[in-house]
Amino acid sequence: MNISVTNDNGVCHIGITGEMNIYFASQMKEKLVSAMADSKEIEINLAHISEIDSSGLQLLALAKREAAESGKPLHFVSHSQAVLDMLDLCNLAGVFGDPVVISSAHA
Amino acid sequence: MNLDDALRTFIAESRELLQEMEDALLRIEQSPGNEEVINAIFRAAHTIKGSAGLFGLDHIVAFTHVAESVLDRVRNGELQVDGRLVAVLLSSCDHIKELIENLAAGGEVSQEAKARGESIVAGLNSYLGGGAATSSKAALPVETSAPCTTQGGGEVETDLWHISLRFGRDVLRNGMDPLSFIRYLGTLGDIKHIVTLLDGIPRAAEMDPEACYLGFEIGFKSNASKAEIEGVFEFVREDCQIRILPPHSRVSEYMQLIADLPEKDMRIGEILVKCGTLTQSELDAALQAQQVSDEAKPHRPIGEVLVEAGVVQKPVMEAALDKQKQVKEQKAAEANLIRVDADKLDTLINLVGELIIAGAGTSMIAQRSGISELLEATATMSRLVEEVRDSALNLRMVQIGATFNRFQRVVRDVSKELGKDIELVISGAETELDKTVVEKIGDPLTHLVRNSMDHGIEPADVRLARGKPAKGTLTLNAYHDSGSIVIEVSDDGGGLNKERILKKAIERGLINEDHNLSEREIYSLIFEAGFSTAETVSNLSGRGVGMDVVKRNITALRGTVTLDSEEGKGTTVRIRLPLTLAIIDGFLVGVGSAVYVVPLDMVVECIERAAWENAGGDGRYLNLRGEVLPYMRLREHFEIEGEPTRRENVVVVRYGEHKAGLVVDRLMGEFQTVIKPLGKVFSKVNGIGGFTILGSGEVALILDVPGLLGQVAAHCGSMAIEQTV
């Protein structure tokens, strides 16, 4: 699993690649929290998440809440199929509030 | 469905479970921390309770429930296993046994049995923290509908199940994922509404990324039973808060749910409405009613619920994996066993016996005809028939281990009674023998065990004075040997006192003073009826009615029993029994026009008599490659007419440590045969143990080798062999 962090004019772009599950949860949390601390706006790209479990979900929720509390805007973009499925199962598409782009591949 | 059959199965299974329970309880005394054993005990009680419930046997359910509650506390680590607890549990086990036997006999539970039960329940209750037997803390509390009082109206409208889940902190660490449970639930029905609760996630600083903070409220449409839905969460139910409310539950139950859940009441209420579980109006009514009752009595602290869920730490993963394994193993084990009526088995074996005889007949005709194809075909058939025979006989074989294990209890109880410390060591438990033999060997073994414990093993102080360890050892051993099964009961006690035995025997006039007996013969005297050198008679033994009964029982099984002893060191009683009672492999021999069958297991070798023409000896012994071999001529023994053939043969047979040669005319090869018992008329005939029918229709007598060996020995004046009929 890979987390790429790029800073572009105070906007932090975080890209998560691979499996977002319990095995990488600790690592992920550290990176997320530190990346968010240093920026004013955050965008998390979910396109390359191949797998996501409850720990992953919790981290996304944590990120969103922390950002909201410190008044920083946070967006989730390009939800991968795995993420979409999970949001669907948990009925959380609304909670994560971002425009979920349904690609044509998703029937 | 025939209830009687089912009930009989229940009784049989309960007996087995109780035996397992007892065995496990005895084991737990030796290794108190062993979780596997504790689980086995719990499972046994739990299964009996469940099955008894199916049959509406309330008194058994009620009693077993208390025992199960105590066992649950042990399982949770809340109770330590000590001698007293084991004793109480053993008496519970006995009481349940009594109730089951009562049921089997079809009688009413007697007053004293009831009284006994009550006193045991009192004992069990003391472990439950007093008061009425509280139900165990297993999760999934199903709200039994309390009498509906003021709390809100009747049932709710919805036809959905409402499932409320609060997953425990360690769920993820234990290798499970709440999402997969949700997915699995979806396979049992339709998740109409789901609300995922993320409130549990703490601040970033405190949040443990590997802990689980999720909760779910689900409105679920399904035709599954409550048990099936509960089953979905089987592996997490011990750590998580799970509430399942069936469709059309009472509003009061929802109120209880709202109260119990950690989140704010309003919020829960809203969620329930969102889930479609409650309609807005139902919610309003419920909350209003609650407010009223709140003012009347203190609100139940929700914190309590959290504490209950969070604090009880158990090695969940091991328990879950263990359980998974156990469930699998149990299912596998159950699937692999079938209950068969013993009579059906006997019919099968009889038929196989007839098949063998018919097959032999066919083989003979084939041989005479000389057609090679036919010979081949019949050879194949014979081989197959032999395999069928072996399989059929195997069906009746059971391991002796089960019988041996029962003695753990006997040894434990008797040692306590006698105030001696005695350990039981078992070996050869996997040795198999015929089911009927196993059943009949129990009593003689019990007597021998008791004897060893009472008379054999000395009291601790005497042992220490003799330089032995204070703990006495009683050994039960079993093994196969040349067509027989040997069972040994040994102790490391004081051994048999030859002088005392001789003295007593002379006293009782069993032998003359100047009678010269070998060691073995002296020891064998104790098998005489009424014989006892015990100075004190206890209620266990010493009266002198035991050993001869033992001998008689063993002989009835066509077995023999011997004694070996060394004064100061110990005694070993050796029981030798035939492996099979029905069908044997035999070796045909001919003498004159008569045909005899020698059990093949006991045949060592065959030699031409001519080889000994010049071997010397005094007509009673043969020189078998340097070994002294006593022999007998069957012709003489059975008084067969006619002249012996010029080329006689000797069949060397062995039983135990005794060997002899049987001189016969012809050797006729191997032959599998069914033993048919001789009628009463022939019971006194020495040397014959049954007969069989050859393929030709002729009758062949089966030699009783032990008996013949005994006679050979008597003739030759050697050491007395095991006493046989």
Interface residues (C-beta under 8 A of the other chain):
Chain A: I22 A25 S26 M28 K29 V33 D53 S54 S55 L57 Q58 L59 A61 L62 R65 E66 M86 L89 C90 N91 L92 V95
Chain B: F167 V171 L172 R173 D177 P178 L179 I182 R183 G186 H193 I194 V195 T196 L198 I201 A204 M207 P209 E210 C212 Y213 L214 F216
